[in-house]
């Protein structure tokens, strides 16, 4: 019997899956194009801020997800508005894996 937690086993299987290589290569090509321009790369890296931008971006999805859950008890809060906040949260998650971080990765690792 394995003493490795199930979540670790599942994560390993996903990590070792070759099915993800093609989508990862596509994302890598897009990231490389985005970072080809030094000014854009510096903006995405947060050079202007003095700190990486992506940690600051975590506030968006957290805020969007928190808003519908906190205001669900408000009678005037509609399901439509809550759905909009949830959609905004889902859209704001994608910058959490920013292209500038792909720059530090290499194929095959």
N, C-alpha and C positions, 0 to 999 in steps of 0.2 A: 504494500500500500504506500502510495506516495504521500510525503509530508508537505509537498509543495502546494500552496494555496491554489484553488481552481482559477482564480483571476490571473495568477501568474502564468499558469499553463495556457490559458486562452490567449493572453497577451503574447506569449512566445509563438503560438501557432499563427497568430495574425502577423507578427513581425517576420516570420520565416516564409510566409506565403508569397509565392512568385506572382500571384494574381495581382498584387498591388504594385509590381514593378513598372508596368506601363503607365498607370495613372501618376505614379510618383515621378517618372521621367517627364511626363507632360508638364506637371507642376514645376519641375526643375527648369525646363526650357522657358516657361513663362517668367519665372523668378529671375533667371539670367537676363532676359530681355528688359525686365523692369529695372534691374540694377546696373545695366550697361551704362546709363547716364550717371556720372559721378554726383551731380547735383541731386538727382532723384534718390540715389543710394544714400547720400548724407541726410536727406529729409526723412527717409524711411528709418534710418538708423537712429534718428533723434539727435544728430549732431547739434542742431539748433537749440535743442532742449537741454543738452548736457546729460541726457539719460535716454536709454532705449525707449521708443514710443510704445511698443506693444504692452508693457505692464500697465501703462496709463489707460490703454484701451480696454482693459478688463472691467473697468467701471461701467462701460456701456451695457454689455449683456447682463451684468449683475443688477444694474438699476432697472433695465427693462423687464427682467424676470421678477424682480421684487415688487414692482409697481402693481401688476395685476393680482398678485397673491395678497398684498397688504390691503388693496382697495376692493377686494371681492365682497367684503361685508358692507360696503357703501351702497345704499339703495340706488343712487343715481348712476353708479358705474355700470355700464352696459357690457354685455358679452362681446359686442363688436369692438369696443375700445380695448378690452382685455386681449382680444385676439390680435389687435394691432400692436399692442405692446409685446406680445409673445412673438409675433412675426419680426418686429424690429430687433428683438433679442437674438433670434435665430440668424438674422442677416448680419448682426454686429459681431457674431462669433467668428466669422471667417478671418478677420484680421488678427485673430489670436495665433494663427500660424503664419506670421508675416513673411513675405518673400525674402526680406533681408536676412532672416534666420536660415533660409535654405542655402544662402551663400556659404555658410560655415559647414555645410554637410558635403559629403563626397559619395560618389556612386560606390556601391558595394559595401558600405559600412553600416 
